[in-house]
């Protein structure tokens, strides 16, 4: 995997990524590799950036693109808690959701690669996936839920098999990455509103993308 794991590489958010190209990417983030046949990186900001789509298409057109998607309601709440813990957010969760539309219009793009206040907006996964699918074959787009990946011991091995890696290989653990404070219960009324908001997205992910969203039905 690319180093450093944290902070994330975000190489393909660079405006000069195409100019720098594959060799600069490998030299910058994979100087430690020993001729492995498969290399990977994790940069969560890529999913919502058209620039990342364009750059990856030019530099690594045959790459597998793995989207690990979390229950969008709980993802929004976790995002808010992360912002609160880092002094970015002062509002309570319900108030932050109400203010989201206005706040996502203006934010510090020099400090953040994505809007830190787009708690609910960021959970509309099909909107992002459709843009990626317009530039890459569907066979290169791999979707899985984070719940399945973390709770099912075979999930990681299924993923390795899909991308052509020996599924019996022992995976080293980098430790917790992008961790957030322990979650407390999301207010039931707020949770219900978010569930209603995402119902069509979840239907699309299930019916049109073949994603097993069972873990999100609780």
C-alpha positions as CSV (number, residue, x, y, z in Angstrom):
1,X,0.0,0.0,0.0
2,X,1.1,3.6,-0.7
3,X,2.9,5.4,2.0
4,X,2.2,7.3,4.0
5,X,-1.2,5.7,4.8
6,X,-2.0,8.8,6.9
7,X,-2.2,11.5,5.8
8,X,-3.7,9.9,2.7
9,X,-1.7,10.3,-0.6
10,X,-4.4,12.2,-2.5
11,X,-2.0,12.2,-5.5
12,X,-4.8,12.3,-8.0
13,X,-6.2,15.5,-6.6
14,X,-3.1,17.3,-7.8
15,X,-3.7,19.5,-10.8
16,X,-0.4,18.3,-12.3
17,X,-1.0,14.6,-11.6
18,X,-1.2,13.8,-15.3
19,X,1.9,15.8,-16.1
20,X,3.8,14.1,-13.2
21,X,2.5,10.7,-14.4
22,X,2.9,7.1,-13.3
23,X,6.6,7.2,-12.6
24,X,6.4,10.1,-10.2
25,X,3.4,8.5,-8.5
26,X,5.4,5.3,-7.9
27,X,8.5,7.1,-6.8
28,X,6.6,9.3,-4.4
29,X,4.4,6.7,-2.7
30,X,5.8,3.3,-3.5
31,X,9.6,3.6,-3.0
32,X,9.3,0.7,-0.5
33,X,7.8,-1.8,-2.8
34,X,9.7,-4.9,-4.0
35,X,8.3,-5.6,-7.5
36,X,4.9,-6.7,-6.1
37,X,2.4,-7.2,-8.9
38,X,-0.4,-5.2,-7.3
39,X,-0.1,-1.8,-5.6
40,X,-2.9,0.1,-3.9
41,X,-3.7,3.3,-2.1
42,X,-6.6,4.7,0.0
43,X,-7.7,8.3,-0.4
44,X,-11.3,8.8,0.7
45,X,-11.6,12.2,-1.0
46,X,-11.4,10.7,-4.5
47,X,-14.9,9.5,-4.7
48,X,-16.4,13.0,-5.0
49,X,-13.8,14.7,-7.2
50,X,-14.1,14.9,-10.9
51,X,-10.4,15.8,-11.0
52,X,-9.6,12.4,-9.5
53,X,-11.6,10.7,-12.1
54,X,-9.8,12.5,-14.9
55,X,-6.4,12.0,-13.5
56,X,-6.8,8.3,-12.7
57,X,-8.3,7.7,-16.1
58,X,-5.2,9.2,-17.7
59,X,-2.5,7.8,-15.4
60,X,-3.9,4.4,-14.4
61,X,-6.7,3.6,-16.8
62,X,-6.8,-0.1,-15.9
63,X,-6.9,0.4,-12.2
64,X,-9.5,-1.4,-10.0
65,X,-11.5,1.2,-8.1
66,X,-12.7,-0.1,-4.8
67,X,-15.5,1.8,-3.0
68,X,-16.0,0.9,0.6
69,X,-19.4,2.4,1.5
70,X,-20.7,2.8,5.0
71,X,-24.3,3.1,6.2
72,X,-24.9,6.6,5.0
73,X,-26.9,7.7,8.1
74,X,-24.2,6.5,10.4
75,X,-21.5,7.9,8.1
76,X,-23.0,11.3,8.4
77,X,-23.1,11.1,12.2
78,X,-19.5,9.9,12.4
79,X,-18.4,12.7,10.1
80,X,-20.0,15.2,12.4
81,X,-18.4,13.7,15.4
82,X,-15.0,13.8,13.7
83,X,-15.5,17.5,12.9
84,X,-16.6,18.2,16.4
85,X,-13.6,16.4,17.9
86,X,-11.2,18.4,15.7
87,X,-12.7,21.8,16.5
88,X,-14.2,22.3,13.1
89,X,-17.9,22.0,14.1
90,X,-19.7,23.9,16.9
91,X,-23.3,23.0,16.1
92,X,-25.1,19.9,17.4
93,X,-25.9,17.2,14.8
94,X,-29.5,18.2,14.1
95,X,-28.6,21.9,13.7
96,X,-25.6,21.0,11.5
97,X,-27.9,19.1,9.2
98,X,-30.3,22.0,8.9
99,X,-27.4,24.4,8.1
100,X,-25.7,22.0,5.7
101,X,-27.1,23.4,2.4
102,X,-25.9,26.9,3.2
103,X,-22.6,25.9,4.7
104,X,-21.6,23.7,1.8
105,X,-21.6,26.7,-0.5
106,X,-18.7,28.3,1.2
107,X,-15.8,26.5,2.9
108,X,-12.0,26.7,3.2
109,X,-10.8,24.8,0.1
110,X,-7.1,25.5,1.0
111,X,-7.5,23.7,4.3
112,X,-9.8,20.8,3.3
113,X,-9.9,18.6,0.2
114,X,-13.7,18.1,0.7
115,X,-16.3,20.2,2.4
116,X,-16.2,19.4,6.2
117,X,-19.9,20.2,6.6
118,X,-21.4,17.9,3.9
119,X,-22.5,15.3,6.4
120,X,-25.7,14.1,4.8
121,X,-24.8,15.2,1.2
122,X,-21.8,12.9,1.1
123,X,-23.9,9.9,1.7
124,X,-25.7,10.0,-1.7
125,X,-23.3,7.5,-3.1
126,X,-25.0,6.8,-6.5
127,X,-24.5,10.4,-7.6
128,X,-20.7,9.8,-7.3
129,X,-20.7,6.3,-8.6
130,X,-22.5,7.3,-11.8
131,X,-19.8,9.8,-12.6
132,X,-17.1,7.1,-12.2
133,X,-19.0,4.6,-14.3
134,X,-19.1,7.2,-17.1
135,X,-15.3,6.9,-17.4
136,X,-14.4,3.4,-16.3
137,X,-15.9,0.0,-17.2
138,X,-18.2,-1.4,-14.5
139,X,-15.9,-4.4,-14.1
140,X,-13.2,-2.1,-12.7
141,X,-15.6,-0.7,-10.1
142,X,-15.8,-2.8,-7.0
143,X,-18.4,-2.0,-4.3
144,X,-18.6,-3.3,-0.8
145,X,-20.0,-2.1,2.5
146,X,-17.6,-1.3,5.3
147,X,-19.8,-3.3,7.6
148,X,-19.3,-6.4,5.5
149,X,-15.6,-5.8,5.1
150,X,-15.0,-5.4,8.9
151,X,-17.4,-8.0,10.1
152,X,-16.9,-10.8,7.6
153,X,-13.5,-12.5,7.8
154,X,-13.8,-13.7,4.2
155,X,-14.6,-10.2,2.8
156,X,-11.0,-9.1,2.4
157,X,-10.1,-12.5,0.8
158,X,-13.0,-12.2,-1.6
159,X,-11.7,-8.7,-2.6
160,X,-8.1,-10.1,-3.1
161,X,-9.4,-12.8,-5.3
162,X,-11.4,-10.3,-7.4
163,X,-8.3,-8.2,-8.1
164,X,-6.1,-11.2,-8.9
165,X,-4.1,-11.5,-5.6
166,X,-3.5,-14.8,-3.9
167,X,-6.4,-15.0,-1.4
168,X,-4.3,-17.0,1.0
169,X,-1.8,-14.2,1.6
170,X,-1.6,-12.9,5.1
171,X,-2.7,-9.3,5.3
172,X,-0.7,-7.0,7.6
173,X,-2.8,-4.7,9.6
174,X,-1.7,-1.0,9.5
175,X,-3.8,-0.3,12.6
176,X,-6.8,1.9,12.9
177,X,-6.8,4.5,10.1
178,X,-9.1,7.5,10.0
179,X,-10.5,6.6,13.4
180,X,-13.2,8.7,15.0
181,X,-14.3,9.0,18.6
182,X,-16.5,6.3,20.0
183,X,-20.0,6.8,18.7
184,X,-23.0,7.3,21.0
185,X,-26.6,6.7,19.9
186,X,-27.8,8.8,17.0
187,X,-31.1,10.5,18.1
188,X,-33.9,8.3,16.8
189,X,-35.9,11.1,15.1
190,X,-32.8,12.3,13.2
191,X,-31.9,8.7,12.2
192,X,-35.4,8.2,10.8
193,X,-35.2,11.3,8.7
194,X,-31.9,10.3,7.3
195,X,-33.2,6.8,6.6
196,X,-36.0,8.3,4.6
197,X,-33.6,10.6,2.8
198,X,-31.4,7.7,1.7
199,X,-34.1,5.2,0.8
200,X,-33.9,5.8,-3.0
201,X,-30.1,5.7,-2.9
202,X,-30.1,2.4,-1.1
203,X,-32.6,1.0,-3.5
204,X,-30.4,2.0,-6.4
205,X,-27.3,0.5,-4.8
206,X,-29.1,-2.7,-4.2
207,X,-31.0,-3.1,-7.5
208,X,-28.8,-1.4,-10.0
209,X,-25.3,-1.9,-8.5
210,X,-25.8,-5.3,-6.8
211,X,-24.5,-4.1,-3.4
212,X,-25.6,-6.1,-0.4
213,X,-27.0,-3.3,1.8
214,X,-28.5,-5.7,4.4
215,X,-26.3,-4.3,7.2
216,X,-27.9,-0.9,6.7
217,X,-31.5,-2.1,7.3
218,X,-31.3,-2.2,11.1
